[in-house]
Amino acid sequence: MEITNEILNKAAALAPVIRMLALGDGRGIVRFLGDVEARGNNVLTLSATDDETVKAEYAAFREKNGVPDSVFAESVGAFKLIDTSSRTGRLAGKITIVTGGAQGFGKGIAEAMTEEGAYVAIADMNYDGALKTASELNGAIAVRANVSDEQSVADMVRDTVLQYGGLDVFVNNAGIVRAGSLEEMTKANFELVTSVNYTAYFLCVKYASAVMKIQRRIAPEKLFDIIEINSKSGLAGSNKNFAYAGSKFGGIGLTQSFAMELAPYGIKVNAVCPGNFLEGPLWTDPERGLLVQYLKAGKVPGAKTTADVLKFYESKVPLGRGCRTYDVARAIFYICEQDYETGQAVPVTGGQEMLN
Ligand SMILES: NC(=O)c1ccc[n+]([C@@H]2O[C@H](COP(=O)([O-])OP(=O)(O)OC[C@H]3O[C@@H](n4cnc5c(N)ncnc54)[C@H](O)[C@@H]3O)[C@@H](O)[C@H]2O)c1
């Protein structure tokens, strides 16, 4: 049987149902194997793929034969149930996607989440970078994604679900900066920033929440997380950087609105607003880094070198240093562990931005 798009869609709709049923048995990953014979000692063969049939046949099989190793569904294919009970930490066994995970904050977030027991899909348009990061992290996978392209976002979520069987935490991290004054900013650059930082957040939430809704149908007590890596520039304007600040302010509006819409499905939606990651590649890249961009844009009066720009930004932080990836990761852990918070924007700025 040829593996068509339709079959892959069916498999991606069924895998989270199977995973939610198998989770209590320590089988935290459900991998779609395609149109192959299900292997293993204990194969559950489903007669249909609707929720009620799958639930009833899983329960009946388990009672008679114990936990299945694999599940086979006619006209879909085989799924392998993988034991993840040895995974420990604050995010033990959680399935996550981190967009823009090949470098910078996203890479650090992916590392920290893996250390806390999560399975991370590193989704990036820099696929080689994503592969490299994934190869360094226990259980991680790389997924090709351009978050401003709807089909690519749909594929990113589906690919992750076919490999892991679900999605518990979605980290919307991919983002870009094109700084410049009103005289300098072109419409093309303004729209580029908007498409990656703002429109893509909508696209990602559309497809990520669809998987979480399936999971919630089967496990109504479970909560899931969507976390936008926003910025302190989403809380206060940014001089000669309005394209970025506007996209991030918009992100807070989306976060609050998604939080309202998705609360009935057990999906919390929050933003983390980091201060400047002054040691990260976005700032330090010698050609396109912000230190260079801001020097050229004259954002720091009197600055003659990138070192002057760096010093200026450090001096603006009450706690005296730039934001680091573990600062952001800690905010993510807090959000995931907190069952009673949604629609919030958590500043992680060393005191540079304080909420009223
Ligand atoms: N660096 C900072 O000072 C800072 C401060 C506050 C917030 N943030 C936010 O943190 C997030 C990450 O920033 P960073 O500094 O790590 O950036 P970065 O440039 O170091 O990394 C961004 C990653 O996103 C990927 N990416 C870019 N466009 C993409 C697209 N269309 N589809 C898929 N992947 C794409 C890139 O390939 C790259 O791997 C962004 O949302 C940014 O706005 C950064």
The ligand as an ORCA input file, in Angstrom:
! r2SCAN-3c Opt
* xyz 0 1
  N      18.391     37.405     21.338
  C      17.750     38.260     22.119
  O      18.326     39.192     22.673
  C      16.286     38.091     22.341
  C      15.681     38.824     23.371
  C      14.332     38.676     23.597
  C      13.604     37.790     22.836
  N      14.201     37.083     21.846
  C      13.391     36.169     21.052
  O      13.886     34.872     21.225
  C      13.621     34.106     20.043
  C      14.906     33.458     19.565
  O      15.845     34.455     19.316
  P      17.406     34.150     19.182
  O      18.116     35.304     19.704
  O      17.714     32.820     19.733
  O      17.542     34.130     17.568
  P      18.609     33.428     16.624
  O      18.663     34.264     15.396
  O      19.864     33.130     17.343
  O      17.912     32.036     16.275
  C      16.684     31.998     15.614
  C      16.477     30.619     15.002
  O      15.220     30.663     14.344
  C      15.359     30.093     13.040
  N      14.372     30.710     12.154
  C      14.340     31.983     11.698
  N      13.298     32.144     10.871
  C      12.658     30.958     10.804
  C      11.524     30.494     10.093
  N      10.830     31.284      9.268
  N      11.140     29.198     10.264
  C      11.851     28.379     11.067
  N      12.949     28.765     11.752
  C      13.344     30.037     11.614
  C      16.783     30.403     12.620
  O      17.232     29.518     11.613
  C      17.514     30.250     13.945
  O      17.948     28.930     14.145
  C      13.022     35.084     19.029
  O      11.613     34.964     19.039
  C      13.454     36.433     19.568
  O      12.572     37.455     19.183
  C      15.536     37.203     21.577
*
